[in-house]
Amino acid sequence: MPAIGTLVADPLMGLVDTAVVGRLGAAQLGGLGLAVSVLAAVSWIFNFLVFGTTSTVARAVGAGDPGAAGRRVSHAAQVALALGVTVGLALFVAAPGLIRLLGAVDELVGPAVDYLRIRAIGVPLLLLAMVGHGAFRGVADTRTPLGVVVVANLVNAGLTFGLVFGLGWGIAGAAWATVAAEAITVVAFVFLLRRTRLPLLGHGRPGKRQLIALVVVSRDLFLRTGGLLAGLLAITTAAARIDAGTAAGHQVLYQSFLLISFLMDGFAIAGQTLVGNALGAGDRDEARAVGRSLLRFGIGGGAVIAAGMLAGSWLLPRLLTDDPVVLATVATAWWLAALGHVVNGPVFALDGVLMGAEDFAYLRTWTIAAAVVGGVGGQLVAAAGGGLLGLWVAVQAMMLVRLVSLLLRLRGGGWARTGSGLVTDPGR
């Protein structure tokens, strides 16, 4: 439950930005959606820092090797800082060209560039926070991160309203508020990491052997997440090619999708830690039992969410925008986005099982295949003059491919490999 709370709190920053910027106009909301999609791509592409850290720390703890777990956290933090500075600088410089490359109409470019450049300053903070989350998850402490993100979200909400409406900073105020919240998160993790009881000091810089081990862990996760984000980004750019109203409507549905994905990922985090501990200790039966339980939770949770979204269809979109044109556009696809969570729920949950097992290669292959289906479908919808409903048919086609592949893998036993893990045993 604390893991669910943490994951729900994180995308609330994006929802607060959407709700506030949605009052500034369709162009600002559509520009926000395009910039957030780019930032989501950065976040998800580099989320091997959190998922890889969680799996390897959990396996090392299960195998009784806290020293290896501490070394993994230390080296991952150094890699995160180097990557964050590099990627943040690149985004800041390339923002105008990148936004135009994505096919945005002229009225979306200015707001999108303003927001993206400010948020680029916080990219190093974002990646460092991922390592902090992974360290706490790996030792099964989900309460500490929950407290941190609750404080960060309160700061973000207060600053967003104050800077946007109080000082009149517009969309830039929403971006600066989020950067401030990211800084608070990193500072808190630095002071609280002692709670993990892992030896984090004295490991030095990662050498060639350690870097190779980190590459082995991150490679498939990078490709898996990059493929998934490419598919979702292709659908978002397809929305931007149609018109500002469709782009804004897609932003409302996309933010709702992100919120619910983080909600269901609470089960995945628990499963990732439990499966990693079990396989680290050599207990395949326990790992399989966790997988079966998560499948049931995913199906049940997805059905409950679908029912809630359908029942709240008259209210929930209005929390994010009051533009009547955007609301009418959202209404054409809200029902599909709601029912889709019956498929999405088990996908989010079962991802955690295979990540805990470090079955990253399988996840990579089938997630990329699913992303191709969704991304190509979205572009075809835009080329054929379709609308928001067609774009979300493409989203759900992508999720269906992922579900089928995960169920087939869970049914077999090849994923349940025991041992201390890829980082503590790079030759594996």
N, C-alpha and C positions, 0 to 999 in steps of 0.2 A: 504493500500500500504506500509506503513512503516513496518507493521508486516511481509509482504512478503519479504521485503528487509532484515529484521533481520534474518529470517529463511534461506534465500538463503546464506547470509554471513556466517552463522555458519558452514554448511557443506563444505564451500569453504576451510576451514582449511584442511579437509580430502582430497579434490581434489588437493590442492597444494602439500600435501605430496605424493599423488599418482603420480602426474605429474613429480615431482622431483625424487622420488625413482624409478619410471618407467624407468629412464635413467641409473639406476645402474645395472639392470639385472632382469630376470624373477624370480629368487629365492628371491631377495629382495622385489620385488613387490608382489609376492605370500605370503611371510612372513608378509609383511605389511597388506595385506588383512585379514589374519587370526587374527593378533593382533587387527586390527581395528574392526573386528567383535566381539571380546571379549569386547572391550571398548564400542562398540555400545550397546551390551547387558547390560553392567553396566549402561550406560546412559539411555537407554530406560526402564530398570527395575525400576530405581529410578526416572523416570520422573513424578511420582506422586507428586514430590516436586514442579514441575512447573505447571502441569495440576490441581492438587488439590488446590494449592495456587490460581491460576487464578479463578477457579470456586467459591471458598468460599469467596475470597475477592470481586469478582463481586457481588455475592448474598448479602453479608453484606452491600456493598455500595448501592445496589439497595434498600435494606431494611432500609437505613438511619442509619447504625450502624458502623461508621468508627473505633470505639474502638475495636470491634470484628475483623475487618479486620487487624488492626495493630497487635493485639495479635496473629493472625494466622501467619503473616509474621515473627514475632519475634520467636515464637516457632518452626516454620518450619526451620528457619536458624540454631537454636541450634541442631535440629535433623539432619539436613544436614551435619553439621560439624562432629558430632559423627559418623554418617554412613560413611562419606567420609574417615575419618582417618582409620576406621576399614577395609573397603573394599580395600582401597589403599594398606594398609600393607599386607592384604591377597593376593592381586594380585602380589605384588612384590615378596613375598616369594614363591608363588605357580606357578609362571609363567612357568618355564621349564616343570613341570609335567602337567600343564594345556594344554600347547601347544601340548605336545605329546599325551595327552588324547584325544585331538580333532582329532587325526589321521593324522597329518601332516607328509609328507615324510621328510627324514633327511635334505635335502637341505633347507627346509623352517624353521627349528627349530631355528637356531641361529639368523637370522634376526628378527624373530617374538618375541623371548624372549627379545632381546635387546630393541626393540621398546616398548614392553608391560611394561617392568620394569620401564623405564623412565616415560612413560605416567601414570603409577600407582601413581607416586608422586603427580600428579596434580588432582587426583580424588576428594579430598576434595574441591578444587577450582571449579571443574566442578559442584558438587552438590550445593555449595553455590550460584553459578551463576544461577542455575535453580530457586532457591527461588527468586532471584532478578528479573528474567524475569517474574515470576508469579505475583509478587507484581505490577510491572508496567502494565502488561496486565490486571490485575483485575481492575485497575482504568482507563483503556482505554488509557494509555499513551504508544503508540508504537514507538514514535519518539526517546525518550531517549535511549532505548535499541539499536535502529538502529545505533545511533552515537557511542555507546560503541563498538558494534561488528565490525563496519567498522574500527575503530582504531586498535582493536585487530587483525583483519585479515591483515591489512597492516604490523603490526609488525611481525605477523607469516610468511607472504610471504617473507619479507626482511630477517628475521633470517634464514628461511629454506634454501634459496639459499646461503646465506653467510656461514652457518655452514656446509652444505652438500658439496657444491662445493668450497667455498673459503677456509675453514679450513680443508676440507677433513674428516669430522666426519661421513660421510655415513648416514645410516638410523637413527643412534642415534641423529644426528644433527636435523633431521626432528622432532623427538620426543621432544627434548629440546625446539625447537622453539614453538611448540604447548603449552607446559607447561607454557612458558613465556607469551604467549597470554592469557591463562586462568587466570594467576595471574593479568594481567592488567585489565581484565574484572571484577574480584571481587573487586579490589581496586576502580575502577570507580563506581560500583554500591553502595559501601559503602558511597561514598561521594555524590551520586546523589539521594539516596532514599528519601531525604527530599522533592523531587518534588512530591511524591505521596500524601503528606499532610496527611499521616496516623500517628497516635500516636504509634511509634515503641518502645519507652523506657518505663521502669517501669512495664513490664509484668512479670518479674521474669522467673524462669525456669518453663517449663510445668509440671503441677501436674498430678496426676492420671487421673482426669477427662479430662484434655486437651489431654493427651497422648491417652486415649481411643478414643476421638473424632478424633484425627489425624489418628489412626489406622483404624477407620471406613471409613474415606475418602480414605486412601491409600491402604487398603487391596485389593479391587477389581481392582484398577488401577495397583497395583503391579502384580497381577496374570494375568491381561489382557496383560500388556506389556511384562511380563516375558514369557507368552505363545507365543506371537507374535515373540519375539526375539529368543525363542527356535526353532521355526519353521524356521526362516531365518538362524540361526546358524547351524541348521541341514543341510540345503542346502549348506551353505559355507563349512562345514566339508566334505560333500559329494564331493564337487569340489576338496578339498585338497586330498581326497583319490584317485582321478582319476589320476591326474598328475599336474606338476607345471604349464604347459601351460593353463590348464583348470582353475586352481586356480587363475592365473593371469587374465585370461579373465573374470572370474566371478567377480573379484575385480573391473574391469573397469565398468561392468554393474551395480554392486551393488552400487558403488559410484554415478553413474548417477541416480540410483533409489533413493538413499538417498537425493541427491540434489533436485530432482523434488518433492519428498514427502515433504520436508521442504518448497518448493515453494508453493505447494497447501495447506499446513497447515496454510499459511497466512489467507486464508478464514476461516479455522477452528478456529483460534485464535479470529478473529473478531466475529464469531458466538458464541464462548464460552462466551465471555464477554457480548455480547448483550442478549443472552439467559439467562445467569445468572442474569443480571440486571433486565430483564423483569419478570422472575419468582420470583426473590426476591421482586419485587414490586407488584406481584400478577397478572400480565398481560399475561395470557396464549395465547391469540390471537396473540400478538406481537411475542412471542416465536415461535409459529407455522409458522408465516410469515417469520421469519428469516430462519427457516428450509427449507421452500420451495425455498427461494432465493438461499441458499447455494447449494441446489441440482442442480439448473440451472448453477450456477457458476462452480461447480465441473465437470459437463458434458462438458460444453463449454471449460473450461480450459484444461481438459484432452485431448480433441480433438485437440486443438491448439498445445499442447506439442507433441502429437503423430505425427502430420504433420511435426513439426519442426525437430524432431529426425530422421524421415525418409528422409527428404530433406538433412539433414546434416550428413547422415551415412558415407559419404566419408571423412569427416573432424573430427567430434567430437571425435571418439575413438582415433585418432592420437594426440589429445591434452593430453591424459593420458598415452600413451605408443608409442614407435616407434619400438617395437619388432615385426618383421613380422609374427612370429608364433602366438603371442598373438593376433595380429590384425586379422589374418585369423580365429582364434577361435571365437573372438568377433563377426565377421561378420555372423557367423552361427545363432546367436540368437538376434542380434541387432534389427531386424525387429519386433520380438515378444515383446521384452522389450518396443519398441516404441508404438506399437498398444495397449499394455496392459494399457497404461495410460488413455484410454477411460473408463476403469473400475476403475482404481486407483483414478482418479480425484474425483469422487463423494464419494469414500470411505474416502479419507483424509478430505474432506469438512464436511461430515455428522458426522464424529467422534466428531467434535467440538460442534455440536448441542447436542448430548447426554452427552458430558462431561459438557457442560454448565448447563444441567439439572441434573447433578450428577446421571445419570443413569448408574453408573459404573458396577453394577452387570450384566446387560444385555450385556454391552460391553465385560466384562470378559468372560462370557460363550461362546459367539459366536466367539470371537477372538481366544480363545483357540481351539475351534473346527476347525476353519480355519487353525490354525498353525499346528494341527495334520495332516490335509490333505496335506499341503505343505511340512512339514518335512518328513513325511513318504514317500511322492512321491519322494522327492529328494534323500533319501537313496536308494529307489528302483532303481532309475536311475543309481546311482553309482554301485550298486550290479549287474545290468544288463549290465554294460559296456557302458552306454550311455555317452553323452557329454553335452556341455553347453546348447544346445537347450532344451534337456530334463529337465535340472535343472530349466530352466526358464518357462517351462510348469508348473512345480510344484509351482513356485512363483505365477504365474497367477491364478492357481487353488485356491490357498489360498486367493488371493484378491477377486475372484469371490464369494466365500462363504461369505466373509465379506460384500460385496455389497448387496447381497440378504438379509442378516439379517438386515442391516441398513435400507433398503427400507421398509421392513415389519414393523419395529419398528416406523419409521417416519409416516407411514400410520395410525397407531393407535394413541391413545392419552395418554397412560399410562405413557409416559416419562415426560409429562408437569406438574410436581408437583410444586406448588408454596410454598413459605416460605423462611425463612432466610438462610436455608441450614444446612448441616450436622454438620459443625463445630460450628456454633453459636447456634445450637439446637441439641446437641448430642443425645437426646432421640428420634429424628425423625426416 
